[in-house]
Structure formats: C-alpha cells, structure tokens
Amino acid sequence: SQAAENKRTSGGRKAEEAARGQEKLEVGCRRNRDVQ
C-alpha cells in the first residue's frame, strides 16, 4: 500500500511539474509574440 501511495504522489508531482512547464512555455511564447 505504501508503494502504491508513493507512486501516486510521485505521479501527481510529475503531472504538476509538467503543467508548470507548459505554463512557462505558453508565457514565453506570449512574451515572444509581444516583442515581435
């Protein structure tokens, strides 16, 4: 049960990091568009 719980939390953390990275990419693209 502990291993399953660890897997769930690490998977959630990865998803969170991916979402954060996606946000950063979108913000960066928007900034580039504003500059041009």
C-alpha positions as a Markdown table, in Angstrom:
| # | Residue | x | y | z |
|---|---|---|---|---|
| 1 | Ser | 0.0 | 0.0 | 0.0 |
| 2 | Gln | 2.9 | 2.4 | 0.8 |
| 3 | Ala | 4.5 | 1.7 | -2.5 |
| 4 | Ala | 1.2 | 2.4 | -4.3 |
| 5 | Glu | 0.8 | 5.7 | -2.4 |
| 6 | Asn | 4.4 | 6.7 | -3.2 |
| 7 | Lys | 3.7 | 6.0 | -6.9 |
| 8 | Arg | 0.5 | 8.1 | -6.8 |
| 9 | Thr | 2.2 | 11.1 | -5.2 |
| 10 | Ser | 5.3 | 11.0 | -7.4 |
| 11 | Gly | 3.0 | 10.7 | -10.5 |
| 12 | Gly | 1.0 | 13.7 | -9.2 |
| 13 | Arg | 4.2 | 15.6 | -8.7 |
| 14 | Lys | 5.3 | 14.8 | -12.3 |
| 15 | Ala | 1.9 | 16.0 | -13.6 |
| 16 | Glu | 2.2 | 19.2 | -11.6 |
| 17 | Glu | 5.7 | 19.9 | -12.9 |
| 18 | Ala | 4.6 | 19.2 | -16.5 |
| 19 | Ala | 1.7 | 21.6 | -16.1 |
| 20 | Arg | 4.0 | 24.2 | -14.6 |
| 21 | Gly | 6.4 | 23.7 | -17.5 |
| 22 | Gln | 3.6 | 24.0 | -20.0 |
| 23 | Glu | 2.5 | 27.3 | -18.4 |
| 24 | Lys | 6.1 | 28.6 | -18.6 |
| 25 | Leu | 6.2 | 27.7 | -22.3 |
| 26 | Glu | 2.9 | 29.5 | -23.0 |
| 27 | Val | 4.1 | 32.6 | -21.1 |
| 28 | Gly | 7.4 | 32.6 | -23.0 |
| 29 | Cys | 5.6 | 32.3 | -26.4 |
| 30 | Arg | 3.3 | 35.1 | -25.4 |
| 31 | Arg | 6.3 | 37.3 | -24.5 |
| 32 | Asn | 8.0 | 36.5 | -27.8 |
| 33 | Arg | 4.8 | 37.5 | -29.7 |
| 34 | Asp | 4.6 | 40.8 | -27.8 |
| 35 | Val | 8.3 | 41.5 | -28.6 |
| 36 | Gln | 7.9 | 41.0 | -32.3 |
